[in-house]
Amino acid sequence: MKTHNSIEERFQFTGNAKTISLVAIVIGVIAIAFGFILGGEHVQSTYSNLLLMSYYFVCVCLAGVFFCAYQYAAQAGWSAAFIRIPQAMARVLPIASVILIIVVSFGLFNEHEVVEHGKKEMVPYLYAHWATHGLTDPASENFDPIITGKAAFLNIKFFYGMLIVLLGAYSYFGLALTKCSEAEDTEGGMSNYDKSFKLSCIFLVIFGFTFPIFAFGAIMSLEAHWFSTMFGWYNLAAMHVSGLAVIALIIIYLQKKGYMSWLHIDHLHSMGKLIFGFSIFWTYVWFAQFFLTWYANIPEESVYFYARWEPEYKFWFWFNIVINFVAPLLLLMSRDAKRVMSRMMWTCIILVAGHWLDYYIMVMPGTVESPGFGVEEIGIFLGFSGLFTFMTLNALSKFSSIVPKKHPFLQESLHHHI
C-alpha cells in the first residue's frame, strides 16, 4: 500500500467498521427471526420492514449510479477524486436488487388470514390491495372494478418483469461505468472516459423515464386504489438526498481514518450544497403533492393522506417534514455551515434517519394495522445498515486505487476551490 500522501492508496477494510457492520447484520437476522417466531402481527410487521429496508437499500445504491452518471454527463471535474465511493455503491446494486426481489417474492406468495367486513379471507403479506385472489374476477365476491381497470400493469407477470428489467438495467449501467473507470486506470487515454460519457447519457434518459414506474410498482401499489403522478419524483428526491448523505458520510469516515488526504473542505462544501438543494427540492415535491390533494379534496386521492392523519401516524407525518426540511435548512443554509465536518456529519446522519422515516410513512399505513417502533423496526434497520456498510466498504477495498489515477479531470478535482 502507498503512503497516505499518495493518490494511489488502496483502502483496507479492517478494524471497527468491519466488526460493527457484521454485528449489525447479526442483529438484523435476529430481529427478522424474532418477528417470524412471534407470529401474528409481528410477521406482517417483519415483511413490511423488510420491504422498507430492501427498497431503501436499492435506492441508496442506485443513487451511487445516478451520481456517477450525471457527473460524467455534465463533464464535472470536482468529484473525480472521490468518484470511487459512488462506484462502490454501484457495485453493490445488483446484490441489493436480488434482495429486494426475494423480499417481494416471499411477501407476495405467502398469505395470511384477515377479517374484512365480517368475513375471513387469505391475502398476501405484501401488495394485498392488488394481488389478493379474485379481485379481477367479476364472479368473485372480492371483485374490485378499480383494480380490474388497472390490471394491465397491476399483475404478477408485469410486476416481476418491471422489477427484473429495470433493476437489471440499472445494475448493468452501474457496473459498466465502474468497469470503464477501472480500465481507464490501466489503459489511459480518453476512450474509456468517452464511453462513460455515452453510457451516462443513455442511463439518465432511461432512468428519468423509468424510475417513477419502479417507485409506482414497488411502493405506490401497496395502496393500489390511490395514485399520484408526483409520487415517482418524490421518491427520486428522497433517493437522491439519501444517497448524497451516505456518500458524504463515507468521505468523512475515510478522511478520519487517514484516507483521501487530497480531499479538502471545498469538496465537502460542494456535497453540502447538493444535499441542501435537493432537500429543498424534496420539500417542494412533498408540499406540491400534499397541497394539491388537500385543495382538490377528491376522495380517492385524499384517502392516502387521511390514513396518515390517523392518531398513530399523524405525529410522524409532520415530524417527517421537520426532520427532512427544517433540519437541513437550519443546519446547512450558510456557507460556513457546509465547511464544518462535524456539522455535515450529523446533518447527514439526521437525513439518513429522516428518509427512513419518509419511507416508513410511505409503506406502513398500507400494510400494517398496528404500527410501532419495536424490535423489527430497529433491528432490521440496523441489519440492513450493517449489510450496506459491509458490502460497500468491501467493494471499495477491491479497487486497486481509491482514486481514478488517469481520470482526465483529476487535477481539476485535486485543485477544487470555491
Phi, psi and chi 1 to 4 in degrees:
 res  aa     phi    psi   chi1   chi2   chi3   chi4
   1 MET       -  140.4  175.0  178.6  169.1      -
   2 LYS   -73.1  165.3  -60.6  -73.6 -175.5  179.6
   3 THR   -67.6  164.3   66.3      -      -      -
   4 HIS   -75.5   -1.1  -77.2 -121.3      -      -
   5 ASN   -92.3   -2.1  -67.4  -39.6      -      -
   6 SER   -96.7  144.7  168.9      -      -      -
   7 ILE   -85.7   11.2   61.9  167.3      -      -
   8 GLU  -108.4   17.4  -62.3 -177.5   25.2      -
   9 GLU   -68.8  153.2   66.3 -174.0    1.1      -
  10 ARG  -115.4  134.3 -176.8  166.9 -174.7  168.7
  11 PHE   -77.2  134.9  173.1   65.9      -      -
  12 GLN  -113.2  117.3  -65.5 -178.6  -11.9      -
  13 PHE   -87.5   92.5 -176.5   31.0      -      -
  14 THR  -142.4  179.2   55.9      -      -      -
  15 GLY    82.9 -154.8      -      -      -      -
  16 ASN   -62.0  -38.2  -70.8  -21.5      -      -
  17 ALA   -59.6  -41.6      -      -      -      -
  18 LYS   -68.0  -44.3 -168.0  169.2 -169.8  176.0
  19 THR   -64.5  -47.3  -57.7      -      -      -
  20 ILE   -64.1  -39.6  -67.2  171.3      -      -
  21 SER   -65.2  -38.5   62.4      -      -      -
  22 LEU   -67.9  -39.5  -71.0  171.6      -      -
  23 VAL   -62.7  -41.3  170.0      -      -      -
  24 ALA   -63.4  -38.3      -      -      -      -
  25 ILE   -62.2  -43.4  -67.8  170.9      -      -
  26 VAL   -61.7  -42.2  172.1      -      -      -
  27 ILE   -60.3  -41.5  -68.8  172.5      -      -
  28 GLY   -61.7  -44.3      -      -      -      -
  29 VAL   -62.5  -42.1  172.1      -      -      -
  30 ILE   -63.2  -41.5  -67.1  172.1      -      -
  31 ALA   -63.7  -40.2      -      -      -      -
  32 ILE   -63.9  -47.1  -66.3  168.0      -      -
  33 ALA   -61.9  -39.9      -      -      -      -
  34 PHE   -58.3  -45.6  175.3   84.2      -      -
  35 GLY   -63.5  -41.9      -      -      -      -
  36 PHE   -73.5  -35.2  -75.2  127.8      -      -
  37 ILE   -68.4  -40.6  -69.9  170.4      -      -
  38 LEU   -65.9  -31.3  -75.1 -176.6      -      -
  39 GLY    72.8 -171.7      -      -      -      -
  40 GLY    61.9 -135.1      -      -      -      -
  41 GLU   -64.7  -23.5  -67.1 -178.6   -4.4      -
  42 HIS   -66.2  -31.9  -69.2  -85.0      -      -
  43 VAL   -66.0  -45.8  177.4      -      -      -
  44 GLN   -60.9  -43.1  178.2   63.7   72.3      -
  45 SER   -62.1  -38.6  177.2      -      -      -
  46 THR   -64.9  -45.7  -58.9      -      -      -
  47 TYR   -61.4  -42.7  -86.7  113.9      -      -
  48 SER   -63.8  -42.4  -60.9      -      -      -
  49 ASN   -70.5  -33.4  -80.6  -76.7      -      -
  50 LEU   -64.5  -41.7  -76.7  170.3      -      -
  51 LEU   -64.3  -46.4  175.1   63.1      -      -
  52 LEU   -55.2  -50.8 -172.7  162.6      -      -
  53 MET   -77.0  -32.8  -75.2  -51.6  -55.9      -
  54 SER   -69.9  -35.4   57.8      -      -      -
  55 TYR   -67.0  -44.0 -179.8   75.5      -      -
  56 TYR   -61.0  -42.5 -163.0  178.9      -      -
  57 PHE   -57.7  -49.6 -171.6   15.1      -      -
  58 VAL   -60.9  -44.7  164.5      -      -      -
  59 CYS   -62.8  -41.9  -75.7      -      -      -
  60 VAL   -66.5  -42.4  171.3      -      -      -
  61 CYS   -65.0  -40.6  -66.8      -      -      -
  62 LEU   -64.0  -33.2 -176.5   52.8      -      -
  63 ALA   -61.6  -31.5      -      -      -      -
  64 GLY   -63.7  -43.4      -      -      -      -
  65 VAL   -64.1  -45.2 -175.4      -      -      -
  66 PHE   -59.9  -44.0 -177.0   47.3      -      -
  67 PHE   -61.1  -48.9 -178.0   87.2      -      -
  68 CYS   -57.7  -43.8  -69.2      -      -      -
  69 ALA   -64.9  -46.3      -      -      -      -
  70 TYR   -76.9  -20.4   68.5   71.1      -      -
  71 GLN   -69.4  -43.8  -65.3  -63.5  -43.4      -
  72 TYR   -67.2  -43.5  -81.9  116.4      -      -
  73 ALA   -64.6  -35.0      -      -      -      -
  74 ALA   -83.0   -4.8      -      -      -      -
  75 GLN    53.1   44.4  -61.7 -173.6   -4.9      -
  76 ALA   -78.0  141.1      -      -      -      -
  77 GLY  -103.6  -26.5      -      -      -      -
  78 TRP   -62.1  -27.8   71.0  -83.0      -      -
  79 SER   -93.3   -3.4   59.0      -      -      -
  80 ALA   -58.8  -35.4      -      -      -      -
  81 ALA   -70.0  -17.5      -      -      -      -
  82 PHE  -126.9   20.0   64.0   86.2      -      -
  83 ILE   -65.5  -18.8 -159.9   73.8      -      -
  84 ARG   -63.2  -27.2  -72.7  -75.6 -169.8 -111.2
  85 ILE   -66.8  -54.7  -66.3  172.6      -      -
  86 PRO   -64.4  -26.4   18.6  -30.9      -      -
  87 GLN   -66.6  -37.5  -73.5  175.9   -6.9      -
  88 ALA   -63.8  -39.4      -      -      -      -
  89 MET   -63.4  -38.6  -66.5  159.9   64.6      -
  90 ALA   -63.8  -35.2      -      -      -      -
  91 ARG   -64.3  -28.2  -84.6 -175.5  162.9  176.3
  92 VAL   -84.2  -17.8 -179.8      -      -      -
  93 LEU   -54.4  -43.4  178.6   57.9      -      -
  94 PRO   -58.7  -39.0  -24.3   34.3      -      -
  95 ILE   -69.5  -42.6  -60.1  169.6      -      -
  96 ALA   -60.1  -38.1      -      -      -      -
  97 SER   -64.3  -42.9  -59.2      -      -      -
  98 VAL   -62.7  -41.5  170.3      -      -      -
  99 ILE   -62.1  -43.6  -68.5  172.6      -      -
 100 LEU   -60.8  -44.3  175.9   60.0      -      -
 101 ILE   -64.4  -38.4  -68.1  171.7      -      -
 102 ILE   -64.7  -45.4  -69.6  171.9      -      -
 103 VAL   -60.2  -46.7  168.0      -      -      -
 104 VAL   -60.5  -41.0  165.0      -      -      -
 105 SER   -63.6  -47.2  -61.7      -      -      -
 106 PHE   -64.1  -38.7  -84.3   95.4      -      -
 107 GLY   -69.4  -30.1      -      -      -      -
 108 LEU   -79.7  -37.8  -95.8  174.8      -      -
 109 PHE  -102.1   -0.6  -65.1  109.2      -      -
 110 ASN  -104.2  128.5  -78.3  -68.0      -      -
 111 GLU  -115.0  160.9  -62.3 -178.7  -31.4      -
 112 HIS  -143.3  163.1   63.9  126.8      -      -
 113 GLU   -89.8  132.2 -173.1  179.0   82.2      -
 114 VAL  -129.5  160.8  -61.7      -      -      -
 115 VAL  -114.1  116.6  178.3      -      -      -
 116 GLU  -130.0  130.0  -70.5 -170.4    1.1      -
 117 HIS    54.9   38.1  -52.0  -62.2      -      -
 118 GLY    79.5    6.6      -      -      -      -
 119 LYS  -128.6  149.8   63.3  177.8 -178.3  178.6
 120 LYS   -91.1  140.7  -64.1 -179.9  179.5  179.8
 121 GLU  -151.3  157.0   57.7 -179.0  -38.0      -
 122 MET   -95.4  126.6  -61.0  -61.8  -68.0      -
 123 VAL  -133.2  154.1  -58.8      -      -      -
 124 PRO   -67.9  156.4  -13.9   26.4      -      -
 125 TYR   -69.0  -30.8  -79.1  100.5      -      -
 126 LEU  -124.6  143.4  -63.1  175.7      -      -
 127 TYR    63.5   34.4  -54.0  106.2      -      -
 128 ALA   -64.7  -23.8      -      -      -      -
 129 HIS   -66.1  -22.0  -74.1 -148.4      -      -
 130 TRP  -130.3  -13.6   60.0  -94.0      -      -
 131 ALA  -101.7    0.7      -      -      -      -
 132 THR   -69.7  142.1  -61.9      -      -      -
 133 HIS   -62.1  138.2  -62.8  -60.9      -      -
 134 GLY    89.1   -0.6      -      -      -      -
 135 LEU   -66.2  -28.3  -69.6  177.4      -      -
 136 THR  -107.8   10.7   59.0      -      -      -
 137 ASP  -101.9  112.1 -178.4    4.2      -      -
 138 PRO   -57.9  -23.8  -23.1   33.8      -      -
 139 ALA   -84.0   -9.2      -      -      -      -
 140 SER   -87.2  148.8  171.2      -      -      -
 141 GLU   -72.5  -13.0   59.0 -179.1    0.6      -
 142 ASN   -92.2    4.9  -68.3  -31.7      -      -
 143 PHE   -54.0  133.5  176.8   68.5      -      -
 144 ASP  -131.0  108.5 -171.3  -34.9      -      -
 145 PRO   -64.4  -29.4   20.0  -31.0      -      -
 146 ILE   -68.5  -45.4  -64.3  176.8      -      -
 147 ILE   -66.6  -35.7  -59.9  -57.7      -      -
 148 THR   -60.8  -38.9  -58.3      -      -      -
 149 GLY   -67.1  -20.7      -      -      -      -
 150 LYS  -105.9    8.5  -59.5  179.4  179.3 -177.3
 151 ALA   -65.0  -19.6      -      -      -      -
 152 ALA   -61.7  -31.8      -      -      -      -
 153 PHE  -118.1  -19.8   52.0   91.6      -      -
 154 LEU   -92.9   71.6  -74.7 -177.2      -      -
 155 ASN  -146.5  161.3   62.8   77.4      -      -
 156 ILE   -60.0  -45.6  -60.7  -68.4      -      -
 157 LYS   -63.3  -47.4  -69.0 -178.6  179.2  177.9
 158 PHE   -64.9  -40.5 -177.8   88.8      -      -
 159 PHE   -60.8  -49.1 -175.8   71.7      -      -
 160 TYR   -67.3  -40.4  -90.2  102.7      -      -
 161 GLY   -59.3  -43.5      -      -      -      -
 162 MET   -61.3  -48.7  176.8  -88.6  -64.3      -
 163 LEU   -62.0  -47.7  -76.0  179.9      -      -
 164 ILE   -67.9  -45.4  -67.3  169.1      -      -
 165 VAL   -66.7  -47.5  170.4      -      -      -
 166 LEU   -69.6  -48.3  -66.0 -173.3      -      -
 167 LEU   -65.2  -34.8  -69.0  174.6      -      -
 168 GLY   -64.6  -42.5      -      -      -      -
 169 ALA   -65.6  -45.3      -      -      -      -
 170 TYR   -61.4  -42.1  -59.5  155.3      -      -
 171 SER   -65.3  -40.6  -61.5      -      -      -
 172 TYR   -59.5  -47.6  164.1   77.0      -      -
 173 PHE   -66.0  -38.2  -79.0  102.2      -      -
 174 GLY   -61.9  -46.0      -      -      -      -
 175 LEU   -68.1  -36.7  -65.4  176.4      -      -
 176 ALA   -65.5  -42.2      -      -      -      -
 177 LEU   -64.2  -39.6  -72.9  172.0      -      -
 178 THR   -66.4  -42.2  -57.6      -      -      -
 179 LYS   -62.8  -41.9 -175.8  178.1  179.3 -179.2
 180 CYS   -63.1  -39.6  -73.9      -      -      -
 181 SER   -65.9  -40.3 -178.2      -      -      -
 182 GLU   -67.7  -40.7  -72.3 -173.0  -68.5      -
 183 ALA   -63.7  -33.9      -      -      -      -
 184 GLU   -59.7  -36.8 -173.4  177.4   68.6      -
 185 ASP   -65.5  -33.1  -83.5   -0.2      -      -
 186 THR   -94.3  -31.0   56.3      -      -      -
 187 GLU   -98.0  -28.6  -61.6  171.2   10.6      -
 188 GLY    69.4 -167.5      -      -      -      -
 189 GLY    75.0 -173.4      -      -      -      -
 190 MET  -106.2   -5.1  -71.7  -66.9  -66.7      -
 191 SER   -63.0  -43.4   60.6      -      -      -
 192 ASN   -70.8  -34.9  -76.9  -67.8      -      -
 193 TYR   -66.5  -42.4 -178.3   82.3      -      -
 194 ASP   -61.2  -39.2  -69.1  -20.4      -      -
 195 LYS   -66.0  -39.1 -173.4  175.7  179.9 -178.7
 196 SER   -63.4  -38.9  -64.2      -      -      -
 197 PHE   -61.4  -45.9  173.8   80.0      -      -
 198 LYS   -66.5  -44.0  -66.5  174.2 -175.8  175.8
 199 LEU   -60.1  -40.3  -75.6  168.3      -      -
 200 SER   -65.4  -42.3  -63.0      -      -      -
 201 CYS   -63.2  -42.7  -67.6      -      -      -
 202 ILE   -64.7  -45.4  -63.5  169.8      -      -
 203 PHE   -58.8  -45.7  167.6   78.2      -      -
 204 LEU   -63.4  -35.5  -70.4  172.6      -      -
 205 VAL   -66.4  -49.0  172.3      -      -      -
 206 ILE   -62.7  -45.8  -66.0  172.5      -      -
 207 PHE   -62.6  -43.6  179.3   73.8      -      -
 208 GLY   -61.4  -36.7      -      -      -      -
 209 PHE   -84.2  -25.4  -79.6  104.3      -      -
 210 THR  -106.2  -21.9   60.4      -      -      -
 211 PHE   -60.4  -40.8 -176.8   79.9      -      -
 212 PRO   -57.9  -36.4  -26.8   36.7      -      -
 213 ILE   -63.7  -43.0  -61.4  172.2      -      -
 214 PHE   -59.8  -46.0  171.5   62.3      -      -
 215 ALA   -66.1  -40.5      -      -      -      -
 216 PHE   -57.4  -48.0  -68.2  162.4      -      -
 217 GLY   -70.7  -48.8      -      -      -      -
 218 ALA   -72.8  -35.9      -      -      -      -
 219 ILE  -119.9  -50.4  -59.8  -62.4      -      -
 220 MET   -64.5  -30.5 -166.9  170.5   75.7      -
 221 SER   -73.6   -4.2   71.4      -      -      -
 222 LEU   -61.1  -28.1  -69.5  169.1      -      -
 223 GLU  -123.9   79.3  -63.3  170.3   83.0      -
 224 ALA   -70.5  -17.6      -      -      -      -
 225 HIS   -72.5  -26.9  -78.3 -172.7      -      -
 226 TRP   -92.8  152.0  178.5   76.7      -      -
 227 PHE  -151.6  154.2   69.5   93.2      -      -
 228 SER  -149.6  125.6  167.0      -      -      -
 229 THR   -71.1  -12.1   54.1      -      -      -
 230 MET   -92.4   -7.7  -58.4 -175.9   73.8      -
 231 PHE   -62.6  -38.8 -170.9   82.4      -      -
 232 GLY   -63.4  -42.2      -      -      -      -
 233 TRP   -72.7  -31.9  -50.5  115.3      -      -
 234 TYR   -62.1  -43.6  175.8   67.6      -      -
 235 ASN   -67.7  -37.0  -89.2 -107.9      -      -
 236 LEU   -61.0  -44.3  175.6   63.1      -      -
 237 ALA   -63.1  -44.3      -      -      -      -
 238 ALA   -63.0  -43.7      -      -      -      -
 239 MET   -59.3  -44.7  174.1  -87.6  -67.5      -
 240 HIS   -69.5  -45.1 -167.6 -151.5      -      -
 241 VAL   -61.5  -44.2  172.7      -      -      -
 242 SER   -60.7  -45.0  -56.4      -      -      -
 243 GLY   -64.2  -42.3      -      -      -      -
 244 LEU   -62.4  -42.0  -69.9  171.0      -      -
 245 ALA   -62.3  -40.4      -      -      -      -
 246 VAL   -67.1  -43.1  168.4      -      -      -
 247 ILE   -58.8  -45.1  -67.5  169.9      -      -
 248 ALA   -62.5  -40.8      -      -      -      -
 249 LEU   -64.3  -38.4  -75.0  172.9      -      -
 250 ILE   -67.6  -40.1  -64.4  174.3      -      -
 251 ILE   -57.9  -47.4  -69.6  173.2      -      -
 252 ILE   -63.4  -42.1  -67.2  168.9      -      -
 253 TYR   -61.0  -47.8  165.9   75.9      -      -
 254 LEU   -62.5  -41.2  -69.3  174.3      -      -
 255 GLN   -66.8  -36.5  -71.1 -148.9  -66.0      -
 256 LYS   -67.4  -24.6  -73.9 -171.6  172.8 -175.6
 257 LYS   -89.6    2.5  -70.4  -62.9 -179.0 -179.0
 258 GLY    93.8    2.7      -      -      -      -
 259 TYR   -89.5  165.2  -66.7   95.6      -      -
 260 MET    50.7   47.6  -69.8 -170.7  167.3      -
 261 SER   -66.7  -16.4   57.4      -      -      -
 262 TRP   -75.2  -16.0   54.4   83.9      -      -
 263 LEU   -77.4  145.7  -64.5 -178.8      -      -
 264 HIS  -132.6 -176.6   40.4   80.1      -      -
 265 ILE   -63.4  -22.4 -158.8   63.5      -      -
 266 ASP   -67.3  -33.1  -67.6  -56.7      -      -
 267 HIS   -65.0  -44.0  -68.5   92.7      -      -
 268 LEU   -65.7  -36.3 -151.2   57.3      -      -
 269 HIS   -60.5  -44.2 -175.1  172.2      -      -
 270 SER   -64.9  -39.2  -66.3      -      -      -
 271 MET   -63.4  -39.6  -74.5  -62.3  -64.9      -
 272 GLY   -61.6  -37.7      -      -      -      -
 273 LYS   -65.1  -41.4  -70.7 -166.1  -66.4 -176.0
 274 LEU   -64.3  -44.9  -77.4  173.4      -      -
 275 ILE   -61.6  -45.8  -67.9  168.5      -      -
 276 PHE   -62.5  -48.3  177.2   79.0      -      -
 277 GLY   -61.9  -43.4      -      -      -      -
 278 PHE   -80.7  -18.4  -80.7   94.2      -      -
 279 SER   -67.3  -38.4  -67.9      -      -      -
 280 ILE   -66.2  -39.7  -58.0  -57.9      -      -
 281 PHE   -63.9  -42.1  174.5   67.8      -      -
 282 TRP   -57.7  -43.5  172.7   88.6      -      -
 283 THR   -63.9  -40.1  -52.5      -      -      -
 284 TYR   -60.1  -46.2  162.9   73.9      -      -
 285 VAL   -69.1  -40.0 -176.9      -      -      -
 286 TRP   -57.7  -48.4 -177.3   96.1      -      -
 287 PHE   -67.3  -42.7  175.5   77.3      -      -
 288 ALA   -62.2  -43.9      -      -      -      -
 289 GLN   -64.5  -43.9  179.6  173.9 -102.1      -
 290 PHE   -70.2  -47.1  170.9   72.2      -      -
 291 PHE   -66.4  -42.6 -178.6   73.8      -      -
 292 LEU   -65.5  -37.3  -68.8  174.7      -      -
 293 THR   -67.4  -42.3  -57.0      -      -      -
 294 TRP   -63.6  -43.1  171.8   82.9      -      -
 295 TYR   -68.0  -43.1 -177.4   77.5      -      -
 296 ALA   -71.2  -37.2      -      -      -      -
 297 ASN    56.1   42.0 -160.5   25.3      -      -
 298 ILE   -85.8  125.5  -59.4  172.4      -      -
 299 PRO   -53.1  -46.1  -28.5   35.9      -      -
 300 GLU   -68.1  -14.3   60.3  -94.8   30.4      -
 301 GLU   -97.5  -44.4  -65.8 -179.4    7.1      -
 302 SER   -70.6  -17.1   57.8      -      -      -
 303 VAL   -61.4  -30.5   65.2      -      -      -
 304 TYR   -61.3  -48.1  178.2   84.3      -      -
 305 PHE   -76.7  -30.0  -68.9  100.3      -      -
 306 TYR   -59.3  -41.7 -178.3   81.4      -      -
 307 ALA   -63.1  -32.1      -      -      -      -
 308 ARG   -85.6   -1.8  -75.7  149.4 -178.9   80.4
 309 TRP  -102.6    7.0  -81.8   19.9      -      -
 310 GLU   -65.6  152.5  -66.5  -68.4  -24.4      -
 311 PRO   -51.9  -36.3  -26.6   34.4      -      -
 312 GLU   -73.6  -16.4   58.3  -92.7   31.7      -
 313 TYR  -114.5  -18.9  -69.8  112.3      -      -
 314 LYS   -60.1  -43.7 -166.5  169.6 -174.2  178.6
 315 PHE   -60.4  -46.2  170.8   79.7      -      -
 316 TRP   -68.5  -32.1  -59.4  112.4      -      -
 317 PHE   -59.6  -46.6  176.4   81.3      -      -
 318 TRP   -79.0  -32.2  -69.1  112.1      -      -
 319 PHE   -64.9  -29.4 -172.3   61.5      -      -
 320 ASN   -56.6  -46.7 -176.6   31.6      -      -
 321 ILE   -70.8  -32.0 -166.2   70.7      -      -
 322 VAL   -66.6  -49.2  170.9      -      -      -
 323 ILE   -73.5  -32.6 -164.7  171.5      -      -
 324 ASN   -95.2  -11.3  -70.5  -50.1      -      -
 325 PHE  -117.5  -55.4  168.7   58.4      -      -
 326 VAL   -65.6  -40.1  177.5      -      -      -
 327 ALA   -60.7  -55.1      -      -      -      -
 328 PRO   -65.4  -30.8   19.1  -30.2      -      -
 329 LEU   -61.9  -46.3 -177.9   71.6      -      -
 330 LEU   -78.3  -31.6  -62.7  179.4      -      -
 331 LEU   -90.4  -24.6  -66.2  173.1      -      -
 332 LEU  -123.4    5.6  -71.8 -176.6      -      -
 333 MET   -66.2  -43.5  178.4  178.5  -75.3      -
 334 SER   -78.0  158.2   69.9      -      -      -
 335 ARG   -61.3  -46.2  169.9 -176.0  166.8   85.5
 336 ASP   -63.3  -33.4  -70.0  -16.8      -      -
 337 ALA   -62.1  -36.0      -      -      -      -
 338 LYS   -74.4   -8.5  -57.8  179.1 -172.3   70.6
 339 ARG  -107.7   11.9  -56.4  176.8   72.5   82.6
 340 VAL  -109.4  113.0  178.7      -      -      -
 341 MET   -59.4  -43.6 -176.0  177.2  -73.0      -
 342 SER   -64.6  -38.4   59.3      -      -      -
 343 ARG   -67.9  -41.8  178.9  173.9  -70.2 -157.2
 344 MET   -60.3  -43.3  -85.3  -71.5  -65.4      -
 345 MET   -61.0  -49.4 -179.8 -175.5   73.9      -
 346 TRP   -69.2  -33.6  -76.2  108.5      -      -
 347 THR   -63.7  -41.6  -56.6      -      -      -
 348 CYS   -67.1  -39.0  -70.0      -      -      -
 349 ILE   -62.3  -43.2  -69.2  171.8      -      -
 350 ILE   -60.3  -41.5  -71.4  170.1      -      -
 351 LEU   -71.0  -36.5  -74.1  172.4      -      -
 352 VAL   -62.1  -45.7  168.8      -      -      -
 353 ALA   -67.5  -38.4      -      -      -      -
 354 GLY   -63.7  -39.5      -      -      -      -
 355 HIS   -81.1  -18.4  -76.7  -71.5      -      -
 356 TRP   -62.4  -44.7  174.3   87.0      -      -
 357 LEU   -62.2  -37.3  177.0   61.7      -      -
 358 ASP   -58.4  -48.0 -170.8   23.0      -      -
 359 TYR   -68.2  -33.6  -70.9  127.6      -      -
 360 TYR   -58.8  -45.3 -178.5   90.4      -      -
 361 ILE   -65.9  -29.4  -64.7  -62.8      -      -
 362 MET   -74.0  -37.8  -68.0 -174.7 -148.8      -
 363 VAL   -91.9  -48.3  171.1      -      -      -
 364 MET   -66.3  -43.9  -65.5  -60.1  169.3      -
 365 PRO   -59.3  -26.3  -26.5   37.3      -      -
 366 GLY   -90.5   -1.5      -      -      -      -
 367 THR  -131.2  -29.8   58.2      -      -      -
 368 VAL  -116.4  132.8  176.4      -      -      -
 369 GLU   -79.4  -39.5  -69.7 -174.5    7.1      -
 370 SER  -123.0   88.6  -57.9      -      -      -
 371 PRO   -71.7  163.4   29.6  -35.1      -      -
 372 GLY  -178.1  176.7      -      -      -      -
 373 PHE  -120.0   92.4  -68.6   97.0      -      -
 374 GLY  -123.9 -151.6      -      -      -      -
 375 VAL   -60.5  -42.6  172.2      -      -      -
 376 GLU   -63.6  -47.6  -65.4   92.6  -18.3      -
 377 GLU   -62.2  -52.1  -75.3   74.8   17.5      -
 378 ILE   -69.9  -46.2  -63.2  170.4      -      -
 379 GLY   -65.5  -44.0      -      -      -      -
 380 ILE   -69.7  -35.3  -66.2  173.5      -      -
 381 PHE   -60.8  -47.2  173.9   80.8      -      -
 382 LEU   -63.0  -39.8  -69.2  174.5      -      -
 383 GLY   -61.9  -47.6      -      -      -      -
 384 PHE   -70.6  -33.5  -87.3   88.4      -      -
 385 SER   -62.4  -43.4  -62.1      -      -      -
 386 GLY   -63.8  -41.2      -      -      -      -
 387 LEU   -63.5  -44.7 -177.3   61.9      -      -
 388 PHE   -61.8  -46.4  171.7   82.3      -      -
 389 THR   -60.7  -47.6  -58.4      -      -      -
 390 PHE   -61.5  -49.4 -179.2   84.9      -      -
 391 MET   -71.1  -37.3  -60.9 -168.1   71.4      -
 392 THR   -71.2  -46.3  -59.4      -      -      -
 393 LEU   -68.3  -33.3  -66.6 -177.0      -      -
 394 ASN   -65.6  -41.3 -172.7   59.5      -      -
 395 ALA   -64.3  -37.8      -      -      -      -
 396 LEU   -64.0  -35.5 -171.3   62.8      -      -
 397 SER   -70.5  -16.3   70.8      -      -      -
 398 LYS   -79.2  -17.4  -58.4  -59.9 -177.7 -175.8
 399 PHE   -70.7  139.2  -71.8  107.5      -      -
 400 SER   -65.5  -24.0   59.2      -      -      -
 401 SER  -150.0  140.9  171.2      -      -      -
 402 ILE   -86.2   14.3   58.0  172.6      -      -
 403 VAL  -133.3  136.6   64.6      -      -      -
 404 PRO   -73.5   95.2   25.5  -31.1      -      -
 405 LYS   -59.6  -29.4  -62.4  173.6  -69.6 -175.2
 406 LYS  -113.4   21.9  -63.4 -177.6 -179.7  178.5
 407 HIS   -62.9  130.9 -168.0  -68.1      -      -
 408 PRO   -62.3  -20.5   19.2  -31.3      -      -
 409 PHE  -108.7   18.6  -64.5  135.5      -      -
 410 LEU   -61.3  -44.0  179.7   58.3      -      -
 411 GLN   -63.9  -35.1  -72.0  -57.1  -47.1      -
 412 GLU   -62.3  -39.5  178.6 -178.0  -24.8      -
 413 SER   -69.2  -41.1 -177.4      -      -      -
 414 LEU   -65.5  -23.7  -63.9  176.8      -      -
 415 HIS  -110.4   28.7  -64.3   87.7      -      -
 416 HIS   -71.3  121.3  175.9   60.1      -      -
 417 HIS  -138.4  137.1  -67.3  -71.5      -      -
 418 ILE  -134.4      -   54.5  175.5      -      -
